[in-house]
Amino acid sequence: MGPIRSMPELIERAVALGPCRLVVPGAESESALSAAVEARRAGLAHPLLIGDRPALEAGLRRLGEDPAGHVIHHEPDAARAARRAVALVRAGEAEVILKGRLTTAELMRAVLNRTEGLRGEGLVSDVMVSESPAGDGGARV
């Protein structure tokens, strides 16, 4: 397979692979919750939402979603939400973590915890993908 040259191509390839199990600690974040819902609708992910249940249910309703159709773990504390997300990955119940309303430090503290985290011999990766409005890869001189 060659390089991916556009966001639609990235999405097409991801959909072809089937949905991943996505866990979102601090899912009350408007952008994270919206991204999780959009990924679900596109067939990219089966989200597991971790955060304050009443806030998540209200946010889902604002997005036109029925909260009963979503897996929600009530954990309003950001550090505990991060640890729960990592535990779900360790248990094989999730494959990808999407950071919600918590700091990168809170998430990485849970991910890199020597006894309960995801440390191994391999590389830990943090990935962000963006696309230039010009659609040319964003290269400018």
C-alpha positions in Angstrom: 0.0 0.0 0.0 1.3 3.4 -0.9 1.2 6.7 1.0 -2.1 8.2 2.2 -2.6 11.5 0.4 -5.9 12.8 1.8 -8.2 12.6 4.8 -10.9 10.8 2.7 -8.3 8.2 1.7 -7.3 7.7 5.3 -10.9 7.3 6.4 -11.6 4.9 3.5 -8.6 2.7 4.4 -9.6 2.7 8.1 -13.2 1.8 7.4 -12.0 -1.1 5.3 -10.1 -2.4 8.3 -13.2 -2.4 10.5 -14.0 -0.5 13.6 -11.5 -0.3 16.5 -12.4 -0.3 20.1 -11.8 3.3 21.2 -11.7 4.4 24.8 -12.1 8.1 25.6 -11.1 9.2 29.2 -12.5 12.6 30.0 -15.1 12.1 27.2 -17.0 15.2 28.4 -14.7 17.2 26.2 -17.0 18.6 23.4 -14.3 17.9 20.7 -13.5 14.4 22.0 -17.1 13.4 22.4 -18.0 14.8 18.9 -15.0 12.9 17.4 -16.0 9.6 19.1 -19.6 10.0 17.8 -18.4 10.9 14.3 -16.1 7.9 14.3 -18.9 5.6 15.4 -21.2 6.9 12.7 -18.5 6.5 10.1 -17.9 2.9 11.1 -14.4 3.6 12.4 -14.9 2.9 16.1 -16.9 1.4 18.9 -16.3 4.1 21.6 -16.1 3.4 25.3 -16.7 6.7 27.0 -15.3 7.5 30.5 -16.3 10.6 32.4 -19.2 12.2 34.2 -22.2 10.2 33.2 -24.8 13.1 33.4 -22.5 15.4 31.4 -21.9 12.7 28.8 -25.5 11.8 28.4 -26.3 15.6 27.9 -23.5 15.9 25.4 -24.7 12.8 23.5 -28.2 14.2 23.3 -26.9 17.5 22.0 -25.2 15.5 19.2 -28.5 13.7 18.4 -27.4 10.5 20.0 -29.3 8.2 22.4 -27.1 7.8 25.4 -28.5 4.2 25.9 -26.7 3.2 22.7 -23.3 4.1 24.1 -21.0 2.4 26.6 -20.4 4.9 29.4 -18.2 4.3 32.5 -18.9 6.9 35.2 -15.6 8.4 36.4 -15.6 12.1 36.7 -12.0 12.3 38.1 -9.5 12.8 35.2 -6.6 10.8 36.7 -8.8 7.9 37.6 -10.5 8.1 34.1 -7.0 7.8 32.6 -6.1 4.8 34.7 -9.4 3.1 33.8 -8.8 3.7 30.1 -5.3 2.2 30.4 -6.8 -0.8 32.3 -9.3 -1.4 29.5 -6.5 -1.5 27.0 -4.5 -3.8 29.1 -7.5 -6.1 29.5 -8.0 -6.2 25.7 -11.3 -4.3 25.9 -10.0 -1.3 24.0 -7.3 -0.8 21.4 -7.0 3.0 21.0 -7.1 5.8 23.5 -8.4 9.2 22.5 -7.6 11.9 25.1 -10.6 13.9 26.3 -10.9 16.5 29.0 -7.7 15.7 30.9 -4.1 16.8 30.5 -1.6 15.0 28.5 0.4 14.6 31.7 -2.5 12.9 33.4 -2.9 10.5 30.5 0.8 9.8 30.1 1.2 9.2 33.8 -1.3 6.4 33.5 0.1 5.0 30.2 3.7 5.0 31.5 3.0 3.7 35.0 5.6 0.9 35.6 3.1 -1.6 37.1 -0.3 -0.7 35.7 0.5 1.1 32.5 1.2 0.1 28.9 4.9 0.2 29.0 6.7 -2.5 27.2 9.8 -2.9 25.2 8.3 -1.1 22.1 7.8 2.5 21.3 4.9 4.5 22.7 3.3 6.7 20.0 1.2 9.7 20.2 -0.4 10.5 16.8 -2.2 13.5 15.4 -3.3 13.7 11.8 -4.3 16.9 10.1 -4.9 18.0 6.6 -4.1 21.3 5.0 -7.1 23.2 3.6 -5.2 23.3 0.3 -5.2 19.5 0.3 -1.5 19.4 -0.8 0.0 18.0 2.4 0.5 21.4 3.8 4.0 21.9 2.4 4.9 25.6 2.0 8.2 27.3 1.3 
